[in-house]
Amino acid sequence: MLIHNIVNSFNENNKKIVIRYLSIINHRTLITIVLSLLVPFCAYNFEIIYNIDLTLISIAIIFPLVFAIRGAFKRREKALEFLSLHRGAIKTITYFFMNAAKLPDEAKKEIKAILNDLSNSFLDHLSQSNYNTDKIDAKTELIFEFIEKHNEELSGGVKQKIFRFIRDVHVSQENLIAIHTHRTPISLKAYCLIFIYMFPVIYTPTIINKIGLENPVGLTYFVIILSEFILISLYNIQDQMEYPFDKDGLDDIKLDYFKVDRSIK
């Protein structure tokens, strides 16, 4: 029974891993495969063969694609930095309130609930495509309203320290909202995608010329399909990485780890 459960667990894990790796395959992959089959077929039938310097391809596709992937990676690293700052600031504010001797227990429970709700609501906001931040702004303002409400029970020194960390909450939220709202340049991505689709048209006659008509046709198809698959997969990885909050990709951020009351599974 134990071995059976282990095997089932192993199979489930394998299925999850396979599904996650297949997440880079989408409709764009299908389009490139169709082009990779159609263009060589036409090139062989109409005997379209020429020889050009493939440096053009690296300039048109590789450089912009590498630039876009690097930009997406930096966005992800910045997001991790500000998520850590956001959680750390909220946890520290909670400690200050919990340590306030004159603050009633009911008030401590109230502010703890406010801070937990802010943390959960903000992380849920990041995981969705909604760009309206009115609710998040209102929940953040509740901290200041609570301080005003319990002004007499909080010393001046404690309030100054709390305001210092509220600043960190605001800074981290604004930076994360900026990452959530604004992506890498759309024009650069569109340019990259167009040239990836054009790649078989430019590349196929040159490959036929290098391989030679006397060699197997399947070799040309294999080279074109493999090259297109690599390029479009890199594009899809970049597309997923530049929005690291939606849990759609191998490298997406696990937002639950940045909740105030987190439970790591």
C-alpha positions in Angstrom: 0.0 0.0 0.0 2.8 2.4 0.9 4.7 1.6 -2.3 1.5 2.1 -4.3 1.0 5.6 -2.7 4.6 6.5 -3.4 4.3 5.4 -7.1 1.0 7.4 -7.5 2.6 10.5 -5.9 5.6 10.1 -8.2 3.4 9.8 -11.2 1.4 12.9 -10.1 4.6 14.9 -9.7 5.8 13.8 -13.1 2.5 14.9 -14.6 2.7 18.3 -13.0 6.3 18.7 -14.2 5.5 17.7 -17.8 2.5 20.1 -17.8 4.6 23.0 -16.5 7.3 22.4 -19.2 4.6 22.2 -21.9 3.3 25.6 -20.8 5.8 27.2 -23.3 3.9 25.6 -26.2 1.0 27.6 -27.4 -0.8 28.9 -30.6 2.4 30.7 -31.6 4.3 27.4 -31.6 1.6 25.9 -33.9 1.9 28.8 -36.3 5.7 28.4 -36.5 5.5 24.7 -37.1 3.0 25.2 -39.9 5.3 27.8 -41.5 8.3 25.5 -41.0 6.5 22.8 -43.0 4.9 25.0 -45.6 7.9 27.1 -46.6 10.4 24.2 -47.3 7.6 22.5 -49.3 7.2 25.6 -51.5 11.0 26.1 -51.7 11.6 22.6 -53.0 8.7 22.6 -55.4 9.6 26.0 -56.9 13.3 25.4 -56.6 13.9 28.6 -54.6 17.6 28.4 -53.5 20.0 31.2 -52.6 22.9 31.9 -50.2 22.9 34.8 -47.8 24.8 35.8 -44.7 22.9 34.6 -41.7 24.3 37.4 -39.6 21.2 39.3 -40.7 19.1 36.8 -38.7 21.1 37.2 -35.5 20.7 41.0 -35.8 17.0 40.9 -36.6 16.0 38.3 -34.0 18.6 37.2 -31.5 19.7 40.6 -30.2 16.2 41.9 -29.6 15.1 38.6 -28.1 18.1 38.5 -25.7 17.4 42.1 -24.7 13.7 41.3 -24.0 14.6 38.2 -22.0 17.1 40.1 -19.9 14.6 42.9 -19.3 11.9 40.3 -18.2 14.4 38.7 -15.8 15.3 42.0 -14.2 11.6 42.8 -13.7 11.2 39.4 -11.9 14.2 40.1 -9.7 12.9 43.6 -8.8 9.5 42.1 -8.1 11.0 39.6 -5.6 12.9 42.5 -3.9 9.8 44.6 -3.4 7.7 41.7 -2.3 10.2 41.0 0.4 10.2 44.7 1.4 6.4 44.7 1.5 6.1 41.7 3.7 9.0 42.8 6.0 7.5 46.3 6.4 4.0 45.0 7.3 5.4 42.4 9.7 7.5 45.2 11.4 4.5 47.5 11.7 2.5 44.6 13.3 5.3 44.1 15.9 5.2 47.8 16.8 1.4 47.8 17.3 1.5 44.5 19.3 4.2 45.9 21.6 2.3 49.2 22.3 1.5 48.8 26.1 -1.4 51.3 26.1 -3.1 49.8 23.1 -6.2 47.7 24.1 -6.2 44.0 23.0 -9.3 44.6 20.8 -7.4 47.4 19.0 -4.4 45.1 18.5 -6.7 42.4 16.9 -8.2 45.1 14.7 -4.9 46.4 13.3 -3.6 42.9 12.8 -6.7 42.0 10.8 -6.3 45.3 8.8 -2.6 44.5 8.0 -3.4 40.8 7.1 -6.2 41.9 4.8 -4.0 44.4 3.1 -1.3 41.8 2.5 -3.7 39.2 1.1 -5.7 41.7 -1.0 -2.6 43.2 -2.5 -1.1 39.8 -3.5 -4.5 38.8 -5.0 -4.5 42.0 -7.0 -1.1 41.2 -8.4 -2.2 37.8 -9.6 -5.1 39.3 -11.6 -5.3 41.4 -14.7 -7.2 44.2 -12.9 -5.3 47.5 -12.9 -7.7 49.4 -10.7 -5.9 50.1 -7.3 -8.7 52.0 -5.5 -9.4 49.1 -3.1 -5.7 48.6 -2.3 -5.3 52.4 -1.7 -8.3 52.4 0.6 -7.0 49.4 2.6 -3.6 51.1 2.9 -5.2 54.3 4.2 -6.8 52.3 7.0 -3.5 52.0 8.8 -3.2 55.8 9.0 -6.9 56.1 10.1 -6.2 53.5 12.8 -3.3 55.6 14.1 -5.4 58.7 14.1 -8.2 56.9 16.0 -5.8 55.6 18.7 -3.5 58.6 18.7 -3.6 58.9 22.5 -2.6 55.3 23.1 0.5 55.4 20.8 3.6 57.4 21.8 5.2 59.8 19.5 8.3 57.7 19.0 6.3 54.6 18.1 4.2 56.5 15.6 7.4 57.9 13.9 8.8 54.4 13.6 5.5 53.1 12.2 5.3 55.9 9.7 8.9 55.0 8.6 7.7 51.5 7.7 4.5 52.6 6.2 6.7 54.5 3.7 8.3 51.2 2.8 4.8 49.7 2.3 3.9 52.5 -0.1 7.2 52.3 -2.0 7.0 48.6 -2.4 3.4 48.7 -3.5 3.9 51.4 -6.0 6.9 49.6 -7.5 5.0 46.3 -7.7 2.0 48.0 -9.3 4.3 49.6 -11.9 5.7 46.1 -12.7 2.2 44.7 -12.8 0.9 47.4 -15.1 3.8 48.1 -17.5 5.5 45.4 -19.5 8.6 45.3 -21.7 8.2 47.5 -24.9 5.3 46.2 -26.9 6.9 47.4 -30.2 10.1 45.4 -29.5 8.1 42.2 -28.8 6.0 42.7 -32.0 9.1 43.3 -34.0 10.7 40.1 -32.6 7.6 38.0 -33.3 7.3 39.2 -36.9 10.9 38.3 -37.7 10.5 34.9 -36.0 7.5 34.2 -38.3 9.6 35.4 -41.3 12.5 33.3 -40.3 11.7 30.2 -42.4 11.1 32.3 -45.5 14.6 33.9 -45.2 16.4 30.8 -43.8 15.0 27.9 -45.8 16.5 28.6 -49.2 19.9 29.1 -47.6 19.7 25.8 -45.7 18.7 24.0 -48.9 21.7 25.5 -50.6 24.1 24.4 -47.8 22.6 20.9 -47.4 22.3 20.3 -51.1 19.4 19.0 -53.2 21.0 15.5 -53.3 20.7 15.1 -49.5 17.5 13.9 -47.8 14.7 16.5 -47.7 13.8 15.5 -44.2 17.1 17.0 -42.9 16.0 20.4 -44.2 12.6 20.1 -42.5 14.3 19.0 -39.2 16.7 22.0 -39.2 14.0 24.5 -39.9 11.5 23.1 -37.4 14.1 22.8 -34.7 15.4 26.4 -35.3 11.8 27.8 -35.3 10.9 25.8 -32.2 13.9 27.2 -30.3 13.2 30.8 -31.2 9.5 30.7 -30.5 10.1 28.8 -27.2 12.5 31.6 -26.1 9.9 34.2 -27.1 7.2 32.3 -25.0 9.5 32.0 -22.0 10.2 35.8 -22.2 6.4 36.5 -22.5 5.7 34.4 -19.4 8.6 35.8 -17.3 7.8 39.4 -17.9 4.5 39.0 -16.0 5.7 36.9 -13.0 2.5 37.0 -10.9 -0.1 35.0 -12.8 1.3 31.5 -11.9 1.5 30.7 -15.7 5.1 29.6 -16.2 7.9 27.7 -14.6 9.6 30.9 -13.3 6.5 32.6 -11.8 6.7 34.0 -8.3 5.0 32.0 -5.5 3.0 34.9 -4.1 1.6 32.9 -1.2 5.2 32.8 0.3 5.0 36.6 0.7 1.7 36.7 2.7 2.0 38.0 6.3 0.6 34.7 7.6 2.1 32.4 5.1 2.0 28.6 5.2 4.8 27.1 3.1 3.6 23.8 1.5 
